[in-house]
Structure formats: C-alpha cells, structure tokens
C-alpha cells in the first residue's frame, strides 16, 4: 500500500531530483555566459587588431549552427519545390474529381483504370491512388475485377447536403461579414444584374461556385470550412444536374444572387442571410425535381 511514509519519501526524492536538474541547468547557463564573454573579448581584440576570432569552441558552435540552418533551409526549399510541382497522383485526383463535379462522368457511369490511364497519359499507380482517395470521399465506388462506378446522388444525399449548407452559409453572413470584400461583391452584383442568358452553361456553374466560395472565404472557422469542403464536389454536381433539367432555375438563381449582393452592399446582413436561406431552399427543391424527372428514382 502507498503509505504516508512512502509518500513523504517520494516527495523528498522528487525535490532532490528537481534540485539536481536546476544545478545542471545553472551549470550550463554559466558555461554559456562564459563562452559569450570569451567571444566578446575576442571580438574586441579583432576590432582593435584586425585579427580573426581565435576561440575554437565558439567557432565550432557557430559552424554547427550554420550547418543546421543551411540544412533547414535546404529542407524547406525542397518542400517548397514539391509544393510548386504537384505529383502525378495529385493531377490525376484533380482531373477525375473535376470531371465528376461537372458530370462529364455521370452518376452511375462505369470507368476503368485503363481508360483513365489513357486520358491522363500516366501509369497505373497514380490512377489507383487517385481512385482510392475519391472512393474514400464517396465520389467513386470500386468493384474488384468489374470496374469503377461514379457514385450516385440520392434523395437522402440532397437533404443532407442542403442541411449542411443551410447551417453554414447564412451563419457565415451573420457572423463573418466583416471579413468580406465589398469591392468583389460589387463586381458579382454587376454581373448578376446584367445577366441576359448564358451561351455556355459551364460558365454559369463556374460563376455560381465562385460566388459562394468567395462568400465562404470570410469564414474563420476551420472546422466549418472542412465540413463545407466535404460536400463541395457533390454540391457542384447538383448545380449541374438541376440546371440541365430545369432551365428556368439558372435565371432564378441569378436573381437570388443579385438580391444577396444588394443586401450585402447595403450592409443588411440579417436580410442577406435570410435571402441566402430562401435561395438554398429553392436550390434544394430544384435538385429534388431534377431527380424526380428521371425514370429511375435514384438515377442521380
């Protein structure tokens, strides 16, 4: 048992141990002070006589520090080089992810490693690593010896995606509006108000994504950012699908965006958040309608 006597003994030994540590630290501190004093004396001699530093211990320490600093700088430079030059796996990941987001790879479409290798002009390993990562994110399904299938989007997915967006995006306008760039909002406002139709729907989808991304850039909560990033690709797919199946939704979206920017420019943040909530509700309805227009209930 841990008696009072043992406790006192343990306390005594702990105190002695910390006294011992303190003496070691003090000894090294004194040695360092003496070393600096020696260096200062040698420096003064060099200034007076022009002679080089003669303290070998200090010179060794300085050379060691220089070597460590040089190694760290080289290591940091290597990391920066890697960051500037994305790997083939990263290129494959972005390529496949973008095609899924734009619905060039449609929901439930079958893909193969050989097809992706030809598109990317690369070996099998980067493709497999990219596919594995996208499967973990729920964008692909891998069936051994059968192929790779683009994941579908179900009614349940739509409700969950817009539940997250309805929690995050209006909250962002209410809480982080001070971080927004009103000049950029004015540029988007001009585009939305002057909209007369899009010859290329891909331009509209890119504009829509850029606008919401710009607003969310004000958010200073990393956890909310991560939550939103997880649904971003799926949300881009929903934009494309609802726009393809319901033409009037594109024009209505531009009108709603214009209302959001007008309230932001007037600094009516609560009203901007309210309009954002309505906008997301309409977008959810359009996404559900896009699925219901298909002959197969969960074709998306």
URUR-V973854 format. One record per helix or strand of 3 or more residues. SS is the DSSP state (H for helix, E for strand). FROM is the first residue (numbers start at 1). TO is the last residue. If there is no record, write none. Layout:
ss = <SS SS>
from = <FROM FROM>
to = <TO TO>
This chain:
ss = <H H H H H E E H H H H H H H>
from = <4 56 88 113 124 140 147 155 177 182 201 222 248 269>
to = <49 84 101 120 136 143 150 175 179 193 216 245 265 292>
